Amino acid sequence: MAILVTGATGFLGSHLVAGLLERGHRLVLLVRAADAVAGLRRVRDALSTIGASLDERHDVTVCVGALDAPGLGLRSEDRDLITEECDAYLHCGASVRFDLSLAAAEHLPEAVRAKLRVELEAMVRREPWLAEKAARLTKEP
Ligand SMILES: NC(=O)c1ccc[n+]([C@@H]2O[C@H](COP(=O)([O-])OP(=O)(O)OC[C@H]3O[C@@H](n4cnc5c(N)ncnc54)[C@H](OP(=O)(O)O)[C@@H]3O)[C@@H](O)[C@H]2O)c1
């Protein structure tokens, strides 16, 4: 079992990640970065600012993605990893800016839909009988 955490480079997410790692959980982190190595570096930096660290004892996979990108910007391998391995989703990724343009703010519901799609895919893998219901829910308006 793994836990998907978004927003791991942020204030709330980094504290959450530090606490979950301390308890020995396997984590999959959705991080904005050029690639997984850069993403891992960003997570390490975020953890170090709160006095925590990441080492070989910790079971962490970074998936590059963005909450406001179509399909969360995930590579198909990472999408499969998330739907197959992650049993829990802890969503700390958010824009807490008050100066977003209206267009950018209106873009956010797409992020929510994309997140729901990933969650539904994971549910359908576990409970195939939900497939028909999930297809109806994910149909674009
Ligand atoms: N701070 C608190 O005390 C507190 C308390 C209760 C609830 N909350 C809630 O927790 C959430 C996060 O707050 P925070 O204080 O941790 O904010 P934060 O420090 O600004 O962190 C935001 C996180 O979200 C990520 N993010 C933003 N837009 C993204 C996108 N489009 N795709 C992927 N990742 C994205 C950021 O990644 P980048 O590093 O790439 O920008 C960062 O990791 C908010 O909903 C807030 O209301 C916060």
The ligand as an SDF file (V2000), in Angstrom:
LIG
                    3D

 48 52  0  0  0  0  0  0  0  0999 V2000
   -0.5830   26.3070    5.8570 N   0  0  0  0  0  0  0  0  0  0  0  0
   -1.5080   25.9710    6.7730 C   0  0  0  0  0  0  0  0  0  0  0  0
   -1.3530   26.1970    7.9980 O   0  0  0  0  0  0  0  0  0  0  0  0
   -2.7530   25.2530    6.3580 C   0  0  0  0  0  0  0  0  0  0  0  0
   -3.6510   24.8130    7.3370 C   0  0  0  0  0  0  0  0  0  0  0  0
   -4.8260   24.1360    6.9610 C   0  0  0  0  0  0  0  0  0  0  0  0
   -5.0830   23.9340    5.6080 C   0  0  0  0  0  0  0  0  0  0  0  0
   -4.2100   24.3940    4.6740 N   0  0  0  0  0  0  0  0  0  0  0  0
   -4.5400   24.1550    3.2640 C   0  0  0  0  0  0  0  0  0  0  0  0
   -3.5370   23.2910    2.7190 O   0  0  0  0  0  0  0  0  0  0  0  0
   -3.3640   23.6010    1.3430 C   0  0  0  0  0  0  0  0  0  0  0  0
   -1.8880   23.9120    1.0890 C   0  0  0  0  0  0  0  0  0  0  0  0
   -1.5090   25.0270    1.8660 O   0  0  0  0  0  0  0  0  0  0  0  0
    0.0280   25.3610    2.1260 P   0  0  0  0  0  0  0  0  0  0  0  0
    0.0940   26.3960    3.1820 O   0  0  0  0  0  0  0  0  0  0  0  0
    0.8110   24.1000    2.3070 O   0  0  0  0  0  0  0  0  0  0  0  0
    0.4100   26.0560    0.7170 O   0  0  0  0  0  0  0  0  0  0  0  0
    1.8450   26.1500    0.0270 P   0  0  0  0  0  0  0  0  0  0  0  0
    2.9340   26.1580    1.0210 O   0  0  0  0  0  0  0  0  0  0  0  0
    1.7610   27.2930   -0.9400 O   0  0  0  0  0  0  0  0  0  0  0  0
    1.9470   24.7890   -0.8060 O   0  0  0  0  0  0  0  0  0  0  0  0
    1.1820   24.5590   -1.9370 C   0  0  0  0  0  0  0  0  0  0  0  0
    1.6300   23.2600   -2.5520 C   0  0  0  0  0  0  0  0  0  0  0  0
    0.7680   22.9860   -3.6390 O   0  0  0  0  0  0  0  0  0  0  0  0
    1.5730   22.7690   -4.7940 C   0  0  0  0  0  0  0  0  0  0  0  0
    0.8710   23.2030   -5.9760 N   0  0  0  0  0  0  0  0  0  0  0  0
    0.2650   24.3840   -6.2150 C   0  0  0  0  0  0  0  0  0  0  0  0
   -0.2670   24.4090   -7.4370 N   0  0  0  0  0  0  0  0  0  0  0  0
    0.0120   23.2170   -7.9720 C   0  0  0  0  0  0  0  0  0  0  0  0
   -0.2560   22.6420   -9.2340 C   0  0  0  0  0  0  0  0  0  0  0  0
   -0.9190   23.3100  -10.1820 N   0  0  0  0  0  0  0  0  0  0  0  0
    0.1790   21.3870   -9.4780 N   0  0  0  0  0  0  0  0  0  0  0  0
    0.8600   20.6980   -8.5370 C   0  0  0  0  0  0  0  0  0  0  0  0
    1.1530   21.1860   -7.3140 N   0  0  0  0  0  0  0  0  0  0  0  0
    0.7350   22.4390   -7.0510 C   0  0  0  0  0  0  0  0  0  0  0  0
    2.8240   23.6010   -4.5730 C   0  0  0  0  0  0  0  0  0  0  0  0
    3.8180   23.1170   -5.4340 O   0  0  0  0  0  0  0  0  0  0  0  0
    5.0090   24.0390   -5.9500 P   0  0  0  0  0  0  0  0  0  0  0  0
    6.0850   23.9490   -4.8940 O   0  0  0  0  0  0  0  0  0  0  0  0
    5.4050   23.4240   -7.2320 O   0  0  0  0  0  0  0  0  0  0  0  0
    4.4890   25.4390   -6.1000 O   0  0  0  0  0  0  0  0  0  0  0  0
    3.0740   23.3170   -3.1080 C   0  0  0  0  0  0  0  0  0  0  0  0
    3.6690   22.0520   -2.9480 O   0  0  0  0  0  0  0  0  0  0  0  0
   -4.2930   24.7870    1.0320 C   0  0  0  0  0  0  0  0  0  0  0  0
   -5.5110   24.2790    0.5350 O   0  0  0  0  0  0  0  0  0  0  0  0
   -4.5090   25.4020    2.3940 C   0  0  0  0  0  0  0  0  0  0  0  0
   -5.7300   26.1010    2.4410 O   0  0  0  0  0  0  0  0  0  0  0  0
   -3.0490   25.0270    5.0130 C   0  0  0  0  0  0  0  0  0  0  0  0
  1  2  1  0
  2  3  2  0
  2  4  1  0
  4  5  1  0
  4 48  2  0
  5  6  2  0
  6  7  1  0
  7  8  2  0
  8  9  1  0
  8 48  1  0
  9 10  1  0
  9 46  1  0
 10 11  1  0
 11 12  1  0
 11 44  1  0
 12 13  1  0
 13 14  1  0
 14 15  2  0
 14 16  1  0
 14 17  1  0
 17 18  1  0
 18 19  2  0
 18 20  1  0
 18 21  1  0
 21 22  1  0
 22 23  1  0
 23 24  1  0
 23 42  1  0
 24 25  1  0
 25 26  1  0
 25 36  1  0
 26 27  1  0
 26 35  1  0
 27 28  2  0
 28 29  1  0
 29 30  1  0
 29 35  2  0
 30 31  1  0
 30 32  2  0
 32 33  1  0
 33 34  2  0
 34 35  1  0
 36 37  1  0
 36 42  1  0
 37 38  1  0
 38 39  2  0
 38 40  1  0
 38 41  1  0
 42 43  1  0
 44 45  1  0
 44 46  1  0
 46 47  1  0
M  CHG  2   8   1  16  -1
M  END
$$$$
